[in-house]
């Protein structure tokens, strides 16, 4: 309890936030930990016909049907394998529950606002719109993904667009 | 605290209250209005007004306020209800519903409609009561013979009468309050607020006297409203502690009238008001009032006659308050969550069961017993939880008396509505979706089914036609019947019309087949398109809606005796009887209700048509043969049709054969929405969770057929598939 309070105070003091760091191939990404509901293994995914290739299908999360997105396919990574290390990060965005497949989860980090640099205005596969910034941590670079924006975007085809 | 949080509760309550109001209005016996019912209607209007005021829905508040005043006169017997007045009240109720909807959607209600209804209500008040809504009748010296002539329910100007009619709404235990005179003291109220308050008091009764300053302002009020009512209204503007309301003795007899200051006020107000015109119309109304009732009632006998209903009304209010605590209002999501959890429990239980069944019973007796017990408890629990979603059919049936009343008036027919099995329960989501189809069927019966009174008489039937709505459980289904004793369907007319519409018909068709024709699109045999029905867009929609709910509809008809439409629906949409099938390594669920039969096709029965298309001959019928693995792009599925199983399915009136690799089994599945976290998927209606915890998709029978036809119709089959892919992506 006291740890949490301290963390909360720290967050207010320095405008720092906690991020869950995960890896896709050799790259390191981070998402706001408050969006993460849980982490589980990749198993029992039912394929959905006629869906884009990065949507692996749906799975049963304690009675809730949850779509599973493989970010490695979405980001055009070369090596896409499903093995013991492959995990699914279950995130809660825009009142929806979505699972994202990643190569591994490394740790939880606190980044203060001065550690986050603005994202460069380029990127063909991952538009800067979906990035909150780049986190620099000694010699590591974390790509901080605005997971809510990314998953509700039109190109992810997860959400029925209002206009349609 | 954010007041908007309570909006939804208010809307729900107001809706229920409006429903109550309508029901009471319809049930009201105009010759002898039941005071308890009048009170109930009044209370409904009053509660809505209070809530609307609290939340600042001013249009709603004003409309209900006017209605409430009229209702108040009605329950005091000053306004004699007639059919057209009740019609107006019903119209106002509809208007209130519209206003409520507008507020619910965050919009302001239509000001024109509001102005119109205000006008109509005010006009009614003027015509019937001889004064505007909200002001008390002008006291006047009453000619003695009129006192004797009037029924106790007419505008009571005589002091004795007045006291009596006041007594009707007063709280009996408050003896002083019987006089209807109240002293309202306003403490520390600003001038602006005071004006508002005095105006509001004027609406509640007659302000007899007012004086004082900002610190202490005294108003003497003669009003039929109780202290609590007045306080409730005033509290919208001031704090309760700024108010002091006390009942005071009224100057009822000549002596008090002579000496009391208060008596001067009414006298002044008589002179101020445009009395001549108003009282003239009041006179006219009284002259029109049923004279035969009046002479039996002498002025002296009014008191006891009026006191009795007042007591009854009070008792009714208490009864109602007691009944309310028997139910609780729970958001649907909470119930759905419980249903989900119980579904999970059932899955876990069947997993355990599977494991336990592999054990040696002798060695693990207690465990196996425990598993059996768990299974039974889990099923019981599931059943009880499912029953929470169930609501009685009364919820649906209760809206038809109004429709029948409106339509019979419009059509000039005499029709009696009978409802049976109102307590039969059905899933809430289904009751909402069955209302529209049922309304269509009822309209049809009223318009085309039941004949005009004269025609009926000529045919030797009672002038009043009968429309019966009934509901009953039949196995896992509910059977809803709409039955009329009208002329029945005309076989010849339907056949002629069907031929005219280009449908293939023959005279040798059985009656049942002929009746099914009326479900075809654009079909109506009504000689004239009326306001009510006959445009030919009804029955096909009815059938489609009912099928979308997993039900079906059939018609029975006897010439000259009537028509019965039977709608059969599953009790719930949350559970589905499914057949699990396999294609490649994937498992899918087919709704069992759509499965007609399954067979292994032989090469002789498969015909090709126009290259790619295949037909399967099943007992002299050629059905399109659709391979599931083609539609869903399943790898590793059996390509040779003769090694597959063909499941004959029926959807939206069309049959086709679906090729699958294997049948796995039949089971009840809990239906899970795919759209909660994902989106609509072509060819898939929903998902479910199998015993091993994996997800299986439930196939959308009609959509598969549609997808197949889309592809078949396009010569560039591959391109279409590609563009569909893009559709999904974009």
Interface residues (C-beta under 8 A of the other chain):
Chain A: X44 X46 X47 X48 X49 X50 X51 X52 X57 X58 X59 X60 X62 X63 X64 X65 X66 X67 X96 X97 X98 X154 X155 X157 X158 X159 X160
Chain B: X340 X341 X343 X344 X347 X586 X631 X632 X633 X634 X672 X673 X674 X675 X676 X677 X678 X679 X680 X681 X682 X683 X684 X687 X689 X693 X694 X695 X696 X697 X724 X725 X728 X729 X730
